[in-house]
């Protein structure tokens, strides 16, 4: 009886040891999370936090016409070159007209190693529809 218990204990120990050998014990490098989607109403409190970054990826002409108050203009076609002006460890909120370009920009930043990137769904149109603060359009040159 004693031998059976000893054999059973050795067998159980071998199973546990083999299972641990298959489980890697080395730390896994942190990967960036997927892009978050938020409505303008959901995003606004985060945008107002110190250190957050709020960019509008529309063209300069579109941005001059009307934009969400507090947004910095970095057109999508220049984002790759200007991404270095943004802090990778701080949240980046991205907006455009309807949410398509901002989604592409957010994915680009995410792949570039930014730790938290938020796409504002519905874009500037949804921002204005939610009656959130808009910057005054630039005066036309006469």
Backbone bond lengths (Angstrom), bond angles and torsions (degrees), N, CA, C in turn:
res aa  C-N    CA-C-N  psi(-1)  N-CA   C-N-CA  omega(-1)  CA-C   N-CA-C  phi
1 X - - - 1.451 - - 1.520 111.13 -
2 X 1.332 113.54 -41.40 1.455 119.32 179.96 1.524 110.75 -62.78
3 X 1.325 117.13 -39.36 1.465 121.61 179.29 1.524 111.08 -64.63
4 X 1.334 116.99 -38.60 1.465 120.46 179.39 1.525 110.75 -64.09
5 X 1.324 116.78 -41.57 1.471 120.77 179.12 1.522 109.84 -65.42
6 X 1.329 116.72 -42.36 1.461 121.22 179.53 1.527 110.63 -63.44
7 X 1.322 117.45 -43.87 1.470 121.59 179.15 1.527 110.11 -64.58
8 X 1.315 116.64 -42.44 1.464 121.47 178.72 1.532 111.05 -62.91
9 X 1.318 117.59 -40.84 1.464 121.82 179.29 1.524 110.76 -65.80
10 X 1.326 116.93 -42.57 1.469 121.02 178.63 1.530 109.90 -64.32
11 X 1.323 117.28 -41.58 1.460 121.60 178.62 1.533 110.94 -62.23
12 X 1.338 117.09 -44.62 1.470 121.40 179.06 1.525 110.49 -63.21
13 X 1.314 116.84 -41.93 1.467 121.00 178.70 1.525 110.80 -63.35
14 X 1.321 116.82 -40.03 1.466 120.96 179.01 1.526 110.99 -64.59
15 X 1.331 117.15 -39.69 1.467 120.62 177.92 1.521 111.32 -62.47
16 X 1.320 116.39 -45.30 1.464 120.67 -179.92 1.522 109.94 -64.12
17 X 1.318 117.17 -43.60 1.463 120.98 -178.95 1.525 111.11 -64.21
18 X 1.314 117.84 -40.71 1.468 120.85 178.89 1.519 111.28 -66.86
19 X 1.305 117.46 -38.17 1.460 121.54 179.31 1.525 110.35 -64.60
20 X 1.332 117.24 -42.19 1.461 120.43 179.02 1.519 111.35 -67.09
21 X 1.322 117.19 -31.80 1.458 120.29 179.95 1.524 110.99 -66.19
22 X 1.332 117.38 -29.64 1.459 120.51 179.75 1.525 112.23 -81.83
23 X 1.320 118.06 -18.99 1.457 121.88 -178.46 1.520 108.70 -90.53
24 X 1.330 118.65 117.05 1.460 119.54 -179.42 1.530 110.30 -66.11
25 X 1.312 116.06 135.14 1.456 121.76 -179.37 1.522 112.13 -102.48
26 X 1.321 116.70 0.01 1.460 119.80 179.76 1.517 109.73 -82.15
27 X 1.330 117.17 144.07 1.467 119.11 179.69 1.520 110.98 -65.56
28 X 1.301 115.53 144.28 1.458 121.93 179.08 1.519 108.13 -95.30
29 X 1.310 116.86 135.68 1.463 120.74 179.14 1.520 109.99 -62.58
30 X 1.315 115.39 139.89 1.467 120.29 179.37 1.521 109.75 -68.77
31 X 1.307 115.70 137.08 1.455 119.81 176.18 1.516 108.54 -112.83
32 X 1.303 116.17 153.12 1.456 118.98 179.93 1.518 109.34 -71.10
33 X 1.294 114.88 149.41 1.457 120.95 -179.86 1.516 109.67 -78.75
34 X 1.291 115.03 167.19 1.459 120.34 176.72 1.523 109.90 -67.26
35 X 1.303 115.46 159.53 1.463 121.70 176.44 1.524 108.29 -62.98
36 X 1.321 116.12 135.73 1.464 121.24 176.59 1.525 108.90 -92.02
37 X 1.307 117.09 143.78 1.461 122.53 172.78 1.520 107.82 -107.68
38 X 1.338 116.12 131.73 1.463 121.38 177.10 1.515 109.30 -139.35
39 X 1.306 115.24 146.32 1.463 120.29 172.76 1.526 107.56 -72.60
40 X 1.329 118.18 162.14 1.466 119.83 176.78 1.532 112.65 -55.40
41 X 1.324 117.21 -40.95 1.468 120.96 179.78 1.528 110.84 -62.44
42 X 1.333 117.29 -42.30 1.467 121.43 179.03 1.525 111.49 -68.53
43 X 1.334 117.03 -36.46 1.459 121.63 -174.74 1.525 113.70 -77.50
44 X 1.304 117.38 -30.56 1.464 120.52 -172.03 1.531 114.33 -54.11
45 X 1.340 121.04 -46.98 1.470 118.94 179.32 1.530 112.88 -58.11
46 X 1.324 117.72 -38.45 1.460 120.94 178.45 1.515 112.29 -68.72
47 X 1.325 116.26 -38.15 1.466 121.10 178.96 1.524 110.23 -61.61
48 X 1.315 116.40 -34.60 1.464 121.13 -177.52 1.525 113.40 -79.16
49 X 1.325 118.41 -6.43 1.459 121.63 179.50 1.528 110.68 -75.04
50 X 1.343 117.30 142.60 1.468 119.88 176.78 1.532 110.53 -57.98
51 X 1.303 115.71 137.71 1.462 121.32 178.27 1.514 115.00 90.75
52 X 1.332 117.76 -15.38 1.464 118.05 179.28 1.527 109.43 -74.25
53 X 1.313 115.27 153.65 1.462 121.92 -178.07 1.522 108.00 -120.43
54 X 1.326 116.27 135.46 1.466 121.73 -174.44 1.516 107.23 -128.09
55 X 1.342 116.83 110.97 1.463 119.76 -177.51 1.525 111.36 -120.52
56 X 1.326 114.49 145.13 1.463 123.82 176.40 1.521 105.73 -111.59
57 X 1.331 117.21 120.58 1.463 120.68 -173.47 1.524 113.60 -98.37
58 X 1.329 116.90 15.86 1.469 119.80 175.96 1.528 109.27 -76.23
59 X 1.324 116.32 171.23 1.463 120.78 178.28 1.524 109.87 -64.89
60 X 1.316 116.15 161.84 1.466 120.78 178.78 1.527 111.11 -60.04
61 X 1.334 117.26 -37.50 1.468 120.51 179.66 1.526 111.04 -65.88
62 X 1.325 117.15 -42.91 1.468 120.40 177.72 1.529 110.37 -63.39
63 X 1.309 115.75 -43.53 1.464 121.56 -178.76 1.524 111.00 -62.80
64 X 1.329 116.97 -40.81 1.468 121.39 -179.49 1.525 111.40 -64.45
65 X 1.320 116.86 -30.62 1.458 120.41 -178.96 1.513 112.85 -68.72
66 X 1.311 117.11 -47.31 1.460 121.80 -178.02 1.523 107.64 -169.14
67 X 1.313 116.68 136.25 1.461 119.52 176.82 1.527 111.25 -155.60
68 X 1.321 114.68 161.73 1.461 120.98 177.92 1.526 108.81 -64.82
69 X 1.311 115.29 134.46 1.462 120.54 -178.82 1.530 109.73 -61.76
70 X 1.322 115.37 132.47 1.457 121.68 178.96 1.515 114.68 94.72
71 X 1.318 117.85 -10.43 1.468 120.59 -179.08 1.524 110.60 -77.05
72 X 1.323 115.19 144.49 1.464 123.11 175.57 1.523 106.75 -103.13
73 X 1.326 117.17 134.55 1.458 120.40 -178.27 1.522 111.61 -86.10
74 X 1.324 115.53 117.57 1.467 122.86 170.34 1.526 105.16 -132.84
75 X 1.342 117.65 94.01 1.469 120.10 -177.68 1.531 111.92 -54.58
76 X 1.315 115.78 145.02 1.458 121.65 -177.49 1.522 111.98 -53.19
77 X 1.336 117.35 -39.56 1.468 119.17 -177.81 1.528 113.36 -71.28
78 X 1.329 118.76 -7.91 1.469 121.73 176.62 1.526 111.97 -114.62
79 X 1.314 117.25 -1.87 1.465 120.73 -173.60 1.520 113.03 -60.60
80 X 1.312 116.95 -40.68 1.464 119.52 -178.86 1.530 111.22 -58.52
81 X 1.345 116.59 -41.04 1.465 120.24 179.79 1.532 111.81 -76.35
82 X 1.327 117.91 -32.56 1.465 121.27 -174.40 1.526 113.92 -96.39
83 X 1.313 117.75 -1.53 1.470 120.48 -179.48 1.519 111.44 -59.59
84 X 1.323 117.35 -28.11 1.467 120.79 -179.65 1.528 112.51 -66.56
85 X 1.335 117.78 -14.82 1.470 120.41 177.42 1.532 111.22 -81.07
86 X 1.322 116.90 -8.77 1.465 121.85 179.74 1.530 109.81 -100.22
87 X 1.319 115.92 153.34 1.465 121.37 179.25 1.527 109.34 -90.94
88 X 1.333 115.42 122.18 1.462 120.38 -176.60 1.523 113.44 -67.49
89 X 1.325 117.42 -25.51 1.464 120.20 -176.54 1.527 113.79 -93.90
90 X 1.336 117.06 6.68 1.464 122.11 178.26 1.528 109.02 -114.63
91 X 1.333 117.85 147.58 1.467 119.53 179.98 1.529 112.20 -59.51
92 X 1.327 115.78 140.06 1.462 121.70 176.39 1.529 107.64 -120.62
93 X 1.322 116.06 118.51 1.462 122.95 176.50 1.521 107.12 -98.54
94 X 1.334 116.97 128.25 1.459 121.68 -173.93 1.530 109.68 -119.97
95 X 1.343 115.03 131.32 1.462 121.31 -179.61 1.525 109.28 -133.53
96 X 1.329 116.37 154.73 1.467 122.57 172.53 1.523 106.30 -142.75
97 X 1.310 118.51 -146.66 1.471 120.39 179.78 1.533 111.94 -79.93
98 X 1.347 115.63 -48.18 1.469 119.31 -174.72 1.526 114.38 -125.57
99 X 1.317 118.41 -11.01 1.458 122.02 -179.96 1.513 115.23 113.73
100 X 1.332 117.66 -8.62 1.475 120.03 -179.07 1.527 112.20 -76.17
101 X 1.324 116.30 -54.12 1.472 119.11 -179.62 1.522 110.95 -65.38
102 X 1.326 116.43 -36.59 1.465 118.85 -179.93 1.525 110.32 -65.22
103 X 1.312 118.08 -34.19 1.466 121.63 177.34 1.524 109.76 -64.46
104 X 1.336 116.58 -45.42 1.470 120.60 178.20 1.526 110.45 -62.21
105 X 1.327 116.54 -42.64 1.466 120.95 179.31 1.523 110.80 -64.89
106 X 1.316 116.89 -42.85 1.464 121.24 -179.54 1.527 110.76 -62.28
107 X 1.317 116.93 -41.81 1.465 120.28 178.12 1.524 111.10 -65.11
108 X 1.333 116.82 -37.42 1.463 121.28 177.53 1.535 110.04 -62.30
109 X 1.326 116.74 -46.47 1.466 120.91 179.66 1.525 110.84 -64.92
110 X 1.307 116.93 -40.47 1.458 121.40 178.80 1.531 110.63 -59.85
111 X 1.327 116.57 -45.39 1.468 120.84 178.93 1.521 111.77 -66.53
112 X 1.346 116.01 -25.12 1.465 121.34 -179.87 1.530 111.75 -82.75
113 X 1.325 117.68 0.54 1.456 120.25 174.25 1.518 116.47 101.10
114 X 1.315 117.45 8.75 1.462 119.34 176.52 1.526 107.90 -69.04
115 X 1.333 116.25 135.42 1.459 120.02 -171.60 1.521 114.49 -78.13
116 X 1.321 118.04 -29.18 1.472 119.94 178.86 1.520 108.99 -144.58
117 X 1.324 115.64 113.94 1.457 121.77 -179.24 1.527 108.17 -124.75
118 X 1.334 115.47 128.46 1.457 121.56 -176.95 1.518 109.75 -119.41
119 X 1.320 116.72 122.87 1.458 122.96 175.29 1.526 107.89 -91.16
120 X 1.332 116.70 126.77 1.459 120.70 178.59 1.524 107.95 -88.07
121 X 1.322 115.09 108.70 1.464 121.15 -176.21 1.525 110.77 -69.71
122 X 1.315 114.57 141.54 1.465 119.89 -179.89 1.507 113.45 84.01
123 X 1.324 117.54 -12.55 1.455 122.81 174.79 1.516 115.71 60.69
124 X 1.333 113.57 -155.27 1.465 121.36 -178.30 1.524 111.33 -62.35
125 X 1.313 116.49 -32.72 1.475 119.19 177.85 1.528 110.38 -60.57
126 X 1.327 116.89 -48.19 1.463 120.68 179.62 1.525 110.86 -66.96
127 X 1.343 116.70 -34.95 1.470 121.48 177.50 1.533 109.49 -60.02
128 X 1.330 115.84 -49.40 1.468 120.82 -179.92 1.531 110.87 -66.43
129 X 1.329 117.44 -41.13 1.467 121.21 178.95 1.529 111.55 -61.44
130 X 1.335 116.48 -30.96 1.465 121.24 178.45 1.531 111.52 -81.22
131 X 1.336 115.25 1.14 1.466 122.74 179.56 1.528 112.41 59.32
132 X 1.336 115.13 37.51 1.460 120.94 174.17 1.525 108.24 -84.65
133 X 1.337 118.08 160.43 1.468 120.33 -174.45 1.527 113.78 -59.89
134 X 1.320 114.13 131.43 1.464 121.99 176.81 1.524 108.06 -114.26
135 X 1.338 116.12 144.56 1.461 120.81 174.59 1.518 108.54 -78.36
136 X 1.296 115.88 147.76 1.467 121.10 178.25 1.522 109.29 -66.59
137 X 1.331 117.96 137.90 1.467 120.16 175.69 1.528 110.39 -61.15
138 X 1.322 115.31 148.47 1.463 120.08 177.50 1.521 108.84 -65.61
139 X 1.335 117.58 140.42 1.471 119.32 179.17 1.524 110.81 -64.83
140 X 1.322 115.85 143.00 1.466 121.14 179.18 1.518 109.70 -73.45
141 X 1.322 116.34 140.63 1.469 120.87 176.35 1.520 109.17 -76.25
142 X 1.321 116.01 134.01 1.470 120.09 179.32 1.492 110.97 -108.84
